[in-house]
Amino acid sequence: MQPGFRRYEVKWYRRPAILRPMTQRGALRPPTRGVVAAGDPATAESGAACLRAGGNAIDAALGAAFAAFVCELPLASPFGGGVMVAGDGSSELAALDFFARTPGLGADPHGELDFRDVEVDFGATTQVFHIGRGSAALPAALPGLLEAHRRWGSLPLTAIVEPAVELGRRGYELGAGVAYVFDLLAPIVTASAGVKALHELDGQLAGAGARLHNRELADTLERVARSPGHVRELYAALADQFGPAAGGRITERDVAELEVFAAEPLQVDHGAFRLYTMSAPSSGGALVALGLRLSEGLGERSGFLSPEHVLGLARIEDVLLDVRDEDFDERCCDPRFLAMLFDEQHIDALRAGLAGRSLAAPGHPLGSTTHISALDEHGGAASLTLTNGEGSGYVLEGTGVHVNNLMGEEDIHPRGFHHDAPGTRLVTMMAPSVLVGASARTIALGSGGSNRLRNAILSVITHLLEHGAAPDAAVLAPRVHLEAVRNGGPDAAGRWPRQIAFERRGPSGAELAEGSVSALVGAYPDRPVVFDAPNMFFGGVHLALRDRLVFQGAGDPRRGGSVRIVG
């Protein structure tokens, strides 16, 4: 085993995703002490309700996830995707992949697709998204949550789903962060009558504070909790309404062969902590882990948010851009490549190049993802990231479920749309992570934010471990993101031009000193993007921390973050 890197073998455990026996656990029990951090107050409160009912961290994360399907509608869906690193404290942590698969098994690859462009106005720029029934990937979020419950859940599924059901039926208050996404995605969330009804109130797109309902989704979730066999019926309807005859790609064979995968997380050591992050098909996990190795000693060389600190982070991000070439995502599935990537000589060579780093407009401005972190008093931990893309613009009739558009996400398909073979597991940047240190000190964290989420997670981890920042300070500090500009061409050495984006001020009011601003702009002078205020562009890191039996958390206000501590 290389120092600082625990080599893992890709030991995938496959389980048929659509139907499996569920055990009903239940008996009155005392509340469980713990913490939940999530992207909306109602989401966090739903997870906390599971802890109060005596559930564990996985129950809490699942309860929060089902609630997110209701009250973070554009960002998560039962027919979206997700990835998770979790364990109940009785065994090693595991990584679950229930992201999405390329559909089309048994279908005519040249059949007509309902796949169209929609332009979304972000003010400073516009972005083209791709929606329609042909934009839907084969989703696995709902089966993945059921598999997590089968592995680790302690409460009956009906109890876990109950808060989400209540939100759907009795209504929920639309949070400011989610309302902002409603507004951004107006051309998508009003693309059809079915999806429009979920986002409007009295004929107008709902705004922050509006009280919305999704009774059909409440009924759907309740039926699944009471009879998991209902999932089979939902997927049969999906293959019918989003299949080749309807302009989609999802087939009955896709549904029959859908699986949830489990594996050992990717692991690296950093001081007294070990990072457990998402393994393949997440490329984000490998980049976070590599960035963490490169950050060793940064705190000794720089003060928090000093010019040396922020420029050091930018240079690490610069190295990661070089590492992530066009084949990186695919090679992350190969253990031999990962062993080479984390070889100490390779790490040393990358570190040696950091000091000399001073040299596409920033990517996807939204990143329609959300994250949930949960910890409990018994050693349980769950870090869960969910996405629906931006949504296909269509609901599954009668269910209240907005189906994903992950086949229309440019970040996921850099080589072009509908090129991957049917059945391919889509690669994701999502990187839910858990840090375990001495005396069982544990931190669960992750972020939404498309290609920015890896840098958001890495920044928060380095603030915590290298500079000893408190959770709130780590999450609320101004963010820096470096991106490669790929709308021109590489230089003679094959490197793409860089563009820096950063916040002058974080959500807590902490500001970058002029020296730090000057250092970033001086090192990366080509069209720097400076945000004078916090922005959801930089992701939303939601963090839970357990230090013995003391719990803390931080919800990122950039994406509606909220924390609930029980006990």
C-alpha positions in Angstrom: 0.0 0.0 0.0 1.4 3.4 -1.0 1.8 5.9 1.9 -1.2 8.1 2.1 -3.3 6.1 -0.4 -5.2 3.0 0.4 -5.4 1.1 -2.8 -8.8 -0.3 -3.4 -10.0 -3.0 -5.7 -13.2 -2.4 -7.7 -15.4 -5.0 -5.9 -18.8 -4.1 -7.3 -21.8 -5.8 -5.7 -24.7 -5.7 -8.0 -28.3 -5.9 -6.9 -31.3 -5.9 -9.2 -32.7 -2.4 -8.6 -36.4 -2.7 -9.2 -37.7 -5.2 -6.7 -36.3 -6.8 -3.6 -37.7 -7.8 -0.2 -37.8 -5.0 2.4 -37.7 -5.7 6.1 -39.9 -3.6 8.4 -38.1 -2.4 11.4 -40.0 -0.7 14.1 -40.5 -0.3 17.9 -40.7 2.8 19.9 -37.2 3.9 20.8 -35.5 7.0 22.4 -34.3 9.8 20.1 -30.9 9.4 18.5 -28.4 12.2 19.0 -27.0 13.4 15.7 -26.9 16.1 13.0 -28.3 16.7 9.6 -27.2 19.3 7.1 -29.1 19.8 3.8 -30.1 22.2 1.1 -33.5 23.4 2.5 -34.9 23.8 6.1 -37.7 21.3 5.4 -35.2 18.8 4.0 -33.0 19.1 7.1 -36.0 19.0 9.4 -37.3 15.8 7.8 -34.0 14.1 8.4 -34.0 15.3 12.0 -37.5 13.8 12.5 -36.0 10.4 11.7 -33.3 10.9 14.4 -36.0 12.0 16.9 -37.9 8.7 16.1 -34.8 6.8 17.1 -33.4 6.2 13.6 -29.8 6.3 12.5 -27.8 8.6 10.2 -28.8 6.6 7.1 -32.5 6.9 8.1 -32.0 10.6 8.5 -30.3 11.0 5.1 -33.0 9.0 3.4 -35.8 10.9 5.1 -34.1 14.2 4.0 -33.7 12.8 0.5 -37.4 11.9 0.1 -38.2 15.4 1.4 -35.8 16.9 -1.2 -37.8 15.2 -3.9 -40.8 17.3 -2.7 -39.3 20.7 -1.7 -36.1 20.9 -3.8 -38.0 19.8 -6.9 -35.7 21.1 -9.6 -32.6 19.6 -8.0 -33.7 16.1 -7.0 -36.2 13.5 -8.2 -37.0 9.8 -7.6 -36.3 9.5 -11.3 -33.0 11.3 -11.1 -29.6 10.0 -9.9 -27.4 9.9 -6.9 -24.3 8.7 -5.2 -23.7 8.0 -1.5 -20.9 7.1 0.9 -22.3 5.7 4.1 -22.1 3.2 6.9 -24.0 2.5 10.2 -20.9 2.3 12.4 -20.9 -1.5 12.6 -18.6 -2.0 9.5 -16.6 -0.2 6.9 -18.1 2.6 4.9 -19.4 1.7 1.4 -20.0 3.7 -1.8 -23.3 3.3 -3.5 -23.8 4.2 -7.2 -27.4 4.9 -8.2 -26.6 7.7 -10.6 -28.0 6.9 -14.1 -27.4 4.6 -17.1 -27.5 5.2 -20.8 -30.8 3.9 -22.1 -31.6 2.2 -25.3 -31.0 -1.6 -24.8 -32.8 -3.3 -27.7 -34.0 0.0 -29.3 -33.3 1.3 -32.7 -30.3 3.7 -32.2 -31.5 5.8 -35.1 -35.1 6.2 -33.9 -36.6 9.7 -33.7 -35.8 11.5 -30.5 -37.7 14.2 -28.6 -34.5 16.1 -27.8 -34.4 19.9 -28.1 -32.5 23.0 -27.0 -33.7 25.5 -24.4 -31.8 28.7 -23.7 -31.7 29.8 -20.1 -30.7 33.4 -19.2 -28.4 33.8 -16.3 -28.1 37.6 -16.7 -24.4 37.8 -17.4 -24.5 34.9 -19.8 -26.9 32.4 -21.3 -26.7 28.6 -21.3 -28.3 26.1 -23.7 -29.9 23.1 -22.0 -31.3 20.0 -23.7 -34.7 18.7 -22.7 -37.5 16.4 -23.9 -38.3 12.7 -23.4 -35.1 11.8 -25.3 -33.0 13.7 -22.7 -34.0 11.2 -20.0 -31.4 8.8 -18.8 -32.4 5.5 -17.0 -32.7 6.8 -13.5 -31.7 4.9 -10.3 -32.3 7.4 -7.4 -35.4 5.7 -6.0 -34.0 2.1 -6.2 -30.7 3.4 -4.7 -32.4 4.9 -1.7 -34.3 1.6 -1.2 -31.0 -0.3 -1.4 -29.5 2.0 1.2 -32.4 1.3 3.5 -32.1 -2.4 2.9 -28.4 -2.3 3.9 -28.4 0.1 6.8 -31.9 1.4 7.7 -33.3 0.9 11.2 -36.7 2.6 10.9 -39.6 1.2 8.9 -39.6 2.8 5.4 -43.0 4.2 6.0 -41.7 6.2 9.0 -38.8 7.5 6.9 -41.0 8.6 4.1 -43.7 10.1 6.3 -42.2 13.7 6.6 -42.0 13.9 2.8 -45.5 12.7 2.4 -46.7 15.3 4.8 -44.8 18.0 3.0 -46.4 17.0 -0.3 -49.9 16.9 1.1 -50.1 19.7 3.6 -47.7 21.9 1.6 -44.2 23.3 2.0 -42.8 26.8 2.0 -40.7 27.4 -1.1 -37.2 28.4 0.0 -35.4 31.3 -1.5 -32.6 29.2 -3.0 -35.0 26.8 -4.7 -37.2 29.7 -5.9 -34.1 31.2 -7.5 -33.7 28.0 -9.5 -37.4 28.0 -10.4 -36.8 31.4 -12.0 -33.6 30.5 -13.7 -35.1 27.3 -15.2 -38.4 28.9 -16.2 -38.3 27.7 -19.8 -37.8 24.1 -18.5 -40.2 24.1 -15.5 -43.0 25.5 -17.7 -42.2 23.2 -20.8 -45.3 21.0 -20.3 -48.6 21.3 -18.4 -47.6 18.5 -16.0 -44.3 20.0 -14.9 -45.7 23.5 -15.0 -48.4 22.6 -12.4 -45.6 21.6 -9.9 -43.9 25.0 -10.1 -46.7 27.5 -10.4 -49.2 29.1 -8.0 -52.3 30.9 -9.2 -51.0 30.8 -12.8 -47.6 32.4 -11.9 -44.2 30.8 -11.3 -44.0 30.5 -7.6 -41.7 32.8 -5.6 -39.9 32.4 -2.3 -42.3 31.9 0.6 -45.1 30.5 -1.6 -46.9 27.5 -0.2 -46.8 24.6 -2.7 -48.1 21.1 -2.7 -47.3 17.9 -4.6 -50.0 15.5 -3.6 -49.4 13.1 -6.4 -45.8 12.7 -5.4 -46.9 12.2 -1.7 -49.2 9.4 -2.8 -46.4 7.9 -4.9 -43.9 7.9 -2.1 -46.4 6.5 0.3 -47.3 3.6 -2.0 -43.6 2.8 -2.5 -43.0 2.8 1.3 -46.0 0.5 1.9 -45.3 -1.8 -1.0 -41.9 -1.5 -2.6 -43.2 -3.7 -5.5 -44.9 -0.5 -6.7 -41.5 0.6 -8.0 -41.9 -2.0 -10.8 -45.1 -0.4 -11.9 -43.5 3.1 -11.9 -40.6 1.8 -14.1 -43.1 0.1 -16.5 -44.8 3.4 -16.9 -41.5 5.1 -17.4 -40.6 2.8 -20.3 -43.9 3.5 -21.8 -44.0 7.2 -21.5 -40.2 7.8 -22.1 -39.6 4.9 -24.5 -38.9 4.9 -28.3 -42.6 5.2 -29.2 -42.8 8.5 -27.3 -39.5 10.0 -28.5 -37.4 8.6 -25.6 -34.8 5.9 -25.3 -35.8 4.0 -22.2 -36.9 0.4 -22.9 -38.3 -2.5 -20.9 -35.0 -4.2 -21.2 -33.2 -1.2 -19.7 -35.6 -1.4 -16.7 -35.2 -5.2 -16.3 -31.4 -4.9 -16.2 -31.1 -1.8 -14.0 -28.8 -2.4 -11.0 -27.5 -0.5 -8.0 -23.7 -0.9 -7.5 -21.8 -0.9 -4.2 -18.0 -0.7 -3.8 -15.3 0.3 -1.4 -14.8 4.1 -1.4 -11.7 5.7 -2.7 -9.5 6.4 0.4 -6.5 8.7 1.1 -4.9 9.8 4.3 -4.3 13.4 5.4 -2.6 13.9 8.7 -4.8 12.2 11.4 -7.7 11.9 9.0 -8.7 9.4 6.4 -10.9 10.6 3.5 -13.5 8.2 2.2 -14.9 9.6 -1.1 -16.9 8.3 -4.0 -15.2 5.8 -6.3 -16.0 5.1 -9.9 -18.0 6.2 -11.8 -17.4 9.4 -10.0 -14.4 11.3 -11.3 -15.0 14.0 -8.8 -14.0 11.8 -5.9 -10.6 11.1 -7.4 -10.0 14.8 -8.0 -11.0 15.7 -4.5 -8.7 13.0 -3.1 -5.8 14.1 -5.3 -6.3 17.7 -4.4 -6.2 16.9 -0.7 -2.9 15.1 -1.1 -1.5 18.2 -2.9 -2.8 20.5 -0.1 -0.6 18.9 2.6 1.4 21.7 4.4 -0.7 24.5 2.9 -1.7 25.7 6.4 1.9 25.8 7.5 2.9 28.0 4.6 -0.1 30.5 4.7 -2.6 32.2 6.9 -6.3 31.6 6.4 -7.5 33.5 3.3 -4.1 35.2 2.9 -2.7 35.7 -0.6 -0.6 32.6 -0.2 -3.6 30.6 0.9 -6.0 31.5 -1.9 -3.3 31.4 -4.6 -2.2 28.0 -3.3 -5.8 26.7 -3.7 -6.0 28.1 -7.2 -2.7 26.4 -8.2 -3.9 23.1 -6.9 -7.1 23.5 -9.0 -4.8 24.3 -11.9 -2.9 21.0 -11.5 -6.2 19.1 -11.3 -7.3 20.7 -14.6 -4.1 19.3 -16.2 -4.7 15.9 -14.7 -8.3 15.8 -15.9 -7.7 15.2 -19.6 -10.3 14.0 -22.0 -9.7 10.4 -21.0 -9.6 11.0 -17.2 -13.3 10.2 -16.4 -13.0 6.8 -18.2 -9.7 5.9 -16.7 -10.9 6.5 -13.2 -12.7 3.2 -13.4 -9.3 1.4 -13.7 -7.6 0.6 -10.3 -4.2 0.6 -12.1 -4.7 4.1 -13.2 -5.7 5.2 -9.7 -2.6 3.5 -8.2 -0.4 5.4 -10.6 -2.3 8.7 -9.9 -1.7 8.4 -6.2 1.9 7.0 -6.4 4.1 9.0 -4.1 6.6 9.8 -6.9 3.7 11.1 -9.0 2.4 13.2 -6.1 5.8 14.6 -5.5 6.2 15.6 -9.2 2.8 17.3 -9.1 3.7 19.2 -5.9 7.0 20.3 -7.5 5.1 22.0 -10.3 2.7 23.9 -8.0 5.0 26.8 -7.3 5.5 27.5 -11.0 1.8 27.8 -11.7 1.1 31.5 -12.4 -0.3 31.6 -15.5 -14.0 27.7 -21.2 -15.5 30.6 -19.5 -16.5 29.1 -16.1 -18.6 26.0 -16.8 -22.2 25.2 -16.3 -23.5 28.2 -14.2 -26.1 26.2 -12.3 -25.3 22.6 -11.4 -28.7 21.2 -10.5 -27.6 19.1 -7.6 -28.3 19.0 -3.9 -26.4 17.4 -1.0 -27.3 15.8 2.4 -24.9 15.0 5.3 -25.9 13.1 8.4 -24.1 11.7 11.5 -25.4 9.9 14.6 -24.1 9.0 18.1 -23.5 5.3 17.2 -20.9 6.0 14.5 -23.2 6.1 11.6 -22.5 8.4 8.7 -24.1 9.3 5.4 -23.0 11.6 2.7 -25.5 11.7 -0.2 -25.6 13.8 -3.4 -28.7 13.9 -5.7 -29.4 15.4 -9.1 -32.1 15.6 -11.6 -30.1 17.6 -14.2 -32.4 20.4 -14.9 -35.3 18.0 -15.6 -36.6 16.9 -18.9 -39.7 19.2 -18.9 -42.0 16.2 -18.4 -43.5 14.4 -15.5 -44.4 10.8 -15.3 -48.2 11.0 -15.5 -50.1 10.7 -12.2 -47.0 10.5 -10.0 -45.8 14.1 -9.5 -42.3 13.0 -10.5 -40.3 15.3 -12.8 -38.1 13.0 -14.9 -34.4 13.8 -15.4 -32.6 15.2 -18.5 -29.2 13.6 -17.7 -28.8 12.5 -21.4 -28.8 16.2 -22.2 -26.1 17.3 -19.8 -23.0 18.6 -21.6 -20.8 18.0 -18.5 -21.7 14.3 -18.5 -21.3 13.9 -22.3 -18.2 15.9 -23.3 -17.8 13.8 -26.5 -21.4 14.5 -27.7 -24.9 13.3 -26.9 -26.1 9.7 -27.3 -22.7 8.3 -28.2 -22.3 5.9 -25.2 -23.5 2.3 -25.6 -26.8 1.5 -23.9 -26.3 0.2 -20.4 -23.2 2.4 -19.8 -23.0 3.8 -16.3 -22.8 7.6 -16.6 -19.8 9.3 -15.1 -20.5 12.1 -12.5 -18.5 14.8 -10.8 -20.5 14.3 -7.6 -18.3 13.4 -4.7 -20.0 12.8 -1.4 -17.3 12.3 1.2 -16.7 11.3 4.8 -13.5 12.1 6.9 -12.7 9.9 9.9 -10.0 11.1 12.3 -8.7 10.2 15.8 -11.2 9.4 18.6 -13.8 8.8 15.9 -14.0 12.5 15.0 -16.1 12.3 11.8 -17.0 14.8 9.1 -19.6 14.2 6.4 -19.8 16.6 3.5 -20.5 17.1 -0.1 -21.8 19.7 -2.5 -24.0 20.5 -5.5 -22.5 22.6 -8.2 -21.6 20.7 -11.4 -17.9 21.0 -12.2 -17.4 23.4 -9.3 -18.4 21.0 -6.6 -15.0 19.3 -6.5 -13.2 22.6 -5.7 -15.9 23.6 -3.2 -15.5 20.3 -1.3 -11.7 20.5 -1.5 -11.6 24.1 -0.3 -13.8 23.3 2.8 -11.7 20.2 3.7 -8.5 22.1 3.5 -9.9 25.0 5.5 -10.8 22.4 8.2 -7.7 20.3 8.2 -4.9 22.6 7.1 -6.1 25.8 8.8 -8.2 24.4 11.7 -11.2 26.5 10.7 -14.5 25.8 12.4 -17.3 24.3 10.3 -19.1 27.5 9.7 -15.9 29.4 8.9 -14.8 26.7 6.4 -18.2 26.7 4.6 -18.8 30.4 4.6 -15.3 31.5 3.4 -15.1 33.2 0.0 -14.7 30.6 -2.8 -12.2 30.3 -5.6 -12.8 28.3 -8.8 -10.4 27.9 -11.7 -11.6 26.6 -15.0 -10.1 25.7 -18.4 -11.4 27.8 -21.4 -12.1 25.3 -24.2 -13.8 27.5 -26.7 -10.5 28.4 -28.4 -7.5 26.1 -28.4 -4.6 24.8 -26.3 -1.2 26.4 -26.3 1.9 24.8 -27.7 2.3 22.7 -24.6 -1.2 21.4 -24.9 -2.6 23.4 -22.0 -5.9 25.2 -22.3 -6.1 28.8 -21.1 -7.3 29.4 -17.6 -10.0 31.6 -16.2 -10.4 32.4 -12.5 -13.7 33.1 -10.7 -13.9 34.0 -7.1 -16.1 35.7 -4.5 -14.8 38.9 -2.8 -17.1 38.2 0.1 -18.5 35.0 1.6 -22.0 34.6 3.1 -20.7 35.4 6.6 -19.3 38.7 5.5 -15.7 37.5 5.5 -13.9 39.3 2.7 -10.8 38.6 0.7 -8.1 41.2 1.4 -7.0 43.3 -1.6 -3.7 41.5 -1.5 -5.5 38.2 -2.0 -7.6 39.6 -4.8 -4.6 41.0 -6.5 -2.7 37.7 -6.2 -5.5 35.8 -7.9 -6.0 38.4 -10.7 -2.3 38.7 -11.2 -1.7 35.0 -11.6 -4.8 34.5 -13.8 -5.3 37.8 -15.6 -7.4 36.5 -18.6 -11.0 37.8 -18.0 -11.3 37.1 -14.3 -14.9 36.7 -13.1 -15.3 38.5 -9.8 -18.4 38.0 -7.7 -19.0 40.9 -5.2 -21.4 38.7 -3.2 -21.8 35.0 -2.5 -23.3 33.0 -5.4 -24.7 29.5 -5.9 -22.3 29.3 -8.8 -19.7 28.1 -6.2 -21.7 25.1 -5.0 -23.3 24.5 -1.7 -21.3 22.5 0.8 -23.5 21.0 3.6 -21.4 19.6 6.4 -22.0 17.5 9.5 -19.4 17.0 12.2 -19.2 14.6 15.2 -16.5 15.0 17.8 -17.1 12.2 20.3 -20.8 13.0 21.2 -20.7 16.7 20.3 -22.4 17.5 17.0 -22.0 20.5 14.8 -23.0 21.4 11.3 -22.9 24.0 8.6 -25.4 24.5 5.8 -24.2 26.6 2.9 -26.5 29.6 2.3 -25.3 29.7 -1.3 -27.7 26.8 -1.8 -30.3 27.2 0.9 -28.3 25.3 3.5 -29.9 24.4 6.8 -28.7 22.3 9.8 -30.7 20.4 12.5 -29.0 19.0 15.6 -30.9 16.4 17.7 -29.9 15.8 21.4 
